[in-house]
Amino acid sequence: MQVGSVNVTAGSVFQLLVSVGGVVQNPGTDFTVAGSTLTFTTAPGTGLDFFGILMGQPLNTGTPSDGTVTTAKLADDIAASAGGGSDHVFFLNDKTVTTNYSIPSTKNAGTFGPCTVNAGVTVTVPSGSTWTIV
């Protein structure tokens, strides 16, 4: 592969968008790449139009390590659940409120009890909202 007569390399086959005869090719299936060499699994037919786009290096984010994602990084409407295997039938919460908390005026809250609110700690439930302890 060359751009302006200079060899270019792709770090991954998934950095390439390749079209042959107006059909986008599947990376890793219809073609592979090694360094600056693109190899088709099946030779394209004679006379077909061809274009390729080399995109930026992919950024693999991976899976965060246990204990590294805080609730501040999660959407405010997420619900924690657990269970065996792929079951997600149990919603878990702590038994003690240890810091002041205000339920947003656009939300309701639910807690599985019993639940203790520590001395000096306030849970604010605005007008129109509900906190239900089951």
C-alpha positions as CSV (number, residue, x, y, z in Angstrom):
1,M,0.0,0.0,0.0
2,Q,1.3,3.4,-0.9
3,V,0.2,7.0,-0.5
4,G,2.1,9.4,-2.7
5,S,4.6,6.7,-3.7
6,V,5.5,6.1,0.0
7,N,4.8,2.7,1.6
8,V,2.3,2.9,4.5
9,T,1.5,0.2,7.0
10,A,-1.6,-0.7,9.0
11,G,-1.3,-1.9,12.5
12,S,-4.5,-3.9,12.1
13,V,-6.5,-5.2,9.2
14,F,-9.5,-3.4,10.8
15,Q,-7.9,0.0,10.0
16,L,-8.7,-0.6,6.4
17,L,-11.9,0.1,4.5
18,V,-11.6,-1.7,1.1
19,S,-14.1,-1.7,-1.7
20,V,-13.8,-3.8,-4.9
21,G,-16.4,-3.3,-7.6
22,G,-18.6,-1.3,-5.3
23,V,-18.6,-4.0,-2.6
24,V,-17.1,-3.3,0.7
25,Q,-14.7,-6.2,1.7
26,N,-14.7,-7.8,5.1
27,P,-11.4,-7.3,6.9
28,G,-9.7,-10.5,7.9
29,T,-12.1,-12.6,5.8
30,D,-11.9,-11.1,2.3
31,F,-8.4,-9.6,2.7
32,T,-5.5,-9.6,5.1
33,V,-2.7,-7.1,5.7
34,A,0.9,-7.5,6.7
35,G,3.0,-4.4,6.9
36,S,2.3,-2.5,3.7
37,T,1.0,-5.6,1.8
38,L,-2.7,-6.1,1.3
39,T,-3.6,-9.7,0.2
40,F,-7.1,-10.7,-1.1
41,T,-8.4,-14.1,-0.2
42,T,-9.8,-14.4,-3.7
43,A,-8.3,-12.4,-6.5
44,P,-10.5,-9.5,-7.6
45,G,-12.0,-9.7,-11.1
46,T,-10.3,-7.9,-14.0
47,G,-11.5,-4.3,-14.6
48,L,-13.2,-3.8,-11.2
49,D,-13.0,-0.4,-9.6
50,F,-11.0,-0.4,-6.3
51,F,-10.5,2.0,-3.4
52,G,-9.0,1.7,0.0
53,I,-9.0,4.0,3.0
54,L,-6.4,3.6,5.8
55,M,-8.0,4.8,9.0
56,G,-6.3,5.8,12.3
57,Q,-4.9,3.3,14.8
58,P,-7.6,1.6,16.8
59,L,-7.7,2.2,20.5
60,N,-8.4,-0.9,22.5
61,T,-9.8,0.1,25.8
62,G,-10.1,-3.4,27.2
63,T,-11.9,-4.3,30.4
64,P,-11.4,-2.1,33.5
65,S,-9.8,-3.9,36.5
66,D,-12.0,-4.8,39.4
67,G,-12.6,-1.9,41.7
68,T,-11.4,0.8,39.2
69,V,-14.8,2.1,38.0
70,T,-16.6,4.3,40.5
71,T,-20.3,5.2,40.6
72,A,-19.4,8.7,39.4
73,K,-18.4,7.2,36.1
74,L,-21.7,5.4,35.6
75,A,-25.0,6.7,34.3
76,D,-27.3,7.9,37.0
77,D,-30.1,5.5,35.9
78,I,-28.0,2.3,36.2
79,A,-29.3,-0.5,38.5
80,A,-26.9,-3.0,40.0
81,S,-28.0,-6.6,39.8
82,A,-26.4,-10.0,40.5
83,G,-27.2,-13.6,40.2
84,G,-25.8,-17.0,39.2
85,G,-24.4,-17.2,35.7
86,S,-26.3,-14.8,33.4
87,D,-29.2,-14.4,35.8
88,H,-29.7,-10.8,36.9
89,V,-32.6,-11.2,39.4
90,F,-31.2,-9.7,42.6
91,F,-30.9,-6.0,43.2
92,L,-28.4,-5.2,45.9
93,N,-28.1,-2.2,48.2
94,D,-26.2,-1.4,51.4
95,K,-28.0,-1.6,54.8
96,T,-26.7,1.7,56.1
97,V,-26.8,5.3,54.8
98,T,-23.5,6.8,55.8
99,T,-23.5,10.1,54.0
100,N,-26.1,12.8,53.2
101,Y,-28.1,12.1,50.1
102,S,-30.8,14.0,48.2
103,I,-33.1,12.1,45.9
104,P,-33.4,14.2,42.7
105,S,-36.8,15.9,42.3
106,T,-37.3,14.0,39.0
107,K,-36.7,10.6,40.5
108,N,-38.1,8.2,43.1
109,A,-35.9,5.8,45.1
110,G,-36.3,2.3,46.5
111,T,-34.3,0.4,49.1
112,F,-34.6,-3.1,50.3
113,G,-34.6,-3.0,54.1
114,P,-34.2,-2.9,56.9
115,C,-32.1,0.3,56.4
116,T,-30.4,2.4,59.0
117,V,-29.6,6.1,58.5
118,N,-26.5,6.9,60.6
119,A,-26.8,9.7,63.3
120,G,-26.2,13.1,61.8
121,V,-26.9,11.9,58.2
122,T,-29.9,13.2,56.3
123,V,-31.8,11.7,53.4
124,T,-33.7,14.4,51.6
125,V,-36.9,13.4,49.7
126,P,-38.2,16.4,47.8
127,S,-41.9,17.1,47.3
128,G,-43.3,14.9,44.5
129,S,-40.6,12.2,45.0
130,T,-40.9,9.0,47.0
131,W,-38.4,6.8,48.9
132,T,-39.8,3.4,49.4
133,I,-38.2,0.8,51.7
134,V,-39.4,-2.7,51.1
